[in-house]
Amino acid sequence: MIPNTSQEIFDYVIQRLLEQGQRSMTGEEGCKYRGDGGTRCALGWLIPDDLYRAEMDDFHCSWNVGDLLRHDFPAITALGHALAEDMQRAHDQASDHIPGLFKTTFLENMKDVALRHNLAWNF
């Protein structure tokens, strides 16, 4: 179950991505809300399975944070545009092209997000 508060959602996303251990990608196309091998991006973990649609990741009409907010996904709405976008960027910019580097880079990125948004750092 996806939590409700910004802090709980923030911690939930970090935990899911640490368990996953890599960015959510599909081949060479870049980051995806739902990627190869069941991976998800930061905001992908906040899109309920029954509400996910493949068009969200389609190369020609992929959805951005604003699109997700317009569709009123509760956890993403709870975060607000700035925090959701910063969390997504922290995932997208985490380096995983060198084995073992994703987690370190992702945590550094998310720590910066926590500081910018006055969230506790629990990792």
C-alpha positions in Angstrom: 0.0 0.0 0.0 1.3 3.4 -0.9 1.6 5.8 2.1 -0.1 9.2 2.4 2.2 12.0 3.7 5.1 13.5 1.7 7.7 12.1 4.2 6.1 8.6 4.1 5.9 8.6 0.3 9.5 9.9 0.0 10.8 7.1 2.3 8.6 4.5 0.4 10.1 5.5 -3.0 13.6 5.3 -1.7 13.1 1.9 -0.1 11.5 0.5 -3.3 14.4 1.9 -5.5 17.1 0.6 -3.1 15.5 -2.9 -3.3 15.3 -2.6 -7.1 18.9 -1.5 -7.3 18.8 0.1 -10.7 17.1 2.7 -12.8 13.9 1.8 -14.6 14.7 1.5 -18.3 13.4 -0.1 -21.4 16.3 -1.1 -23.7 18.1 2.1 -24.8 15.0 4.3 -24.7 15.8 5.9 -21.3 13.9 6.0 -18.1 10.4 4.6 -17.9 7.6 4.6 -15.3 7.6 0.8 -15.9 10.7 -0.7 -17.3 12.4 -4.0 -18.2 12.2 -6.8 -15.6 9.5 -5.2 -13.5 11.5 -2.1 -12.7 9.8 1.2 -11.9 11.0 4.8 -11.6 10.5 7.0 -8.6 7.0 8.1 -9.6 6.3 4.7 -11.2 6.1 3.3 -7.7 3.3 5.7 -7.0 1.1 4.7 -10.0 -1.3 1.9 -8.9 -1.1 -1.1 -11.2 -4.8 -0.8 -12.2 -4.3 2.9 -13.3 -1.0 2.4 -15.2 -1.3 2.6 -19.0 1.4 1.8 -21.5 0.9 5.2 -23.2 2.5 6.8 -20.1 5.8 5.4 -21.4 5.2 5.5 -25.1 8.1 7.2 -26.9 5.8 9.6 -28.7 3.5 10.6 -25.8 5.3 9.8 -22.6 3.7 11.6 -19.6 5.5 14.1 -17.5 4.9 15.1 -13.9 2.3 17.6 -14.9 0.4 14.9 -16.8 0.5 12.6 -13.7 -0.8 15.4 -11.5 -3.7 16.1 -13.9 -4.8 12.5 -13.6 -4.9 12.9 -9.8 -2.8 9.9 -8.7 -3.2 10.4 -4.9 0.5 9.9 -3.8 1.8 12.1 -6.6 -0.8 14.8 -5.8 0.2 14.6 -2.1 3.9 15.3 -3.1 3.0 18.3 -5.3 4.7 19.3 -8.5 8.1 20.5 -7.2 8.8 17.5 -4.9 7.5 15.0 -7.4 9.6 16.4 -10.2 12.7 16.5 -8.0 12.3 12.9 -6.9 11.8 11.9 -10.5 15.0 13.8 -11.5 16.9 12.2 -8.7 16.1 8.8 -10.2 16.6 9.8 -13.8 20.1 11.2 -13.1 21.3 8.4 -10.9 24.2 6.7 -12.7 23.7 3.0 -13.3 26.0 2.5 -16.2 28.8 1.5 -13.8 27.8 -1.6 -11.8 27.1 -0.7 -8.2 27.0 3.1 -8.7 23.2 3.5 -8.9 22.4 3.2 -5.2 25.2 5.6 -4.1 24.3 8.2 -6.7 20.6 7.9 -6.1 21.0 8.3 -2.4 23.1 11.4 -2.8 20.5 12.8 -5.2 17.6 12.1 -2.8 19.5 13.5 0.2 19.6 16.8 -1.7 15.9 16.5 -2.4 15.2 16.0 1.3 17.2 19.1 2.2 15.5 21.2 -0.4 12.0 20.1 0.7 12.5 20.0 4.5 12.1 16.3 4.7 13.9 14.1 7.2 16.7 12.0 5.9 16.2 8.4 7.1 18.8 6.6 5.0 
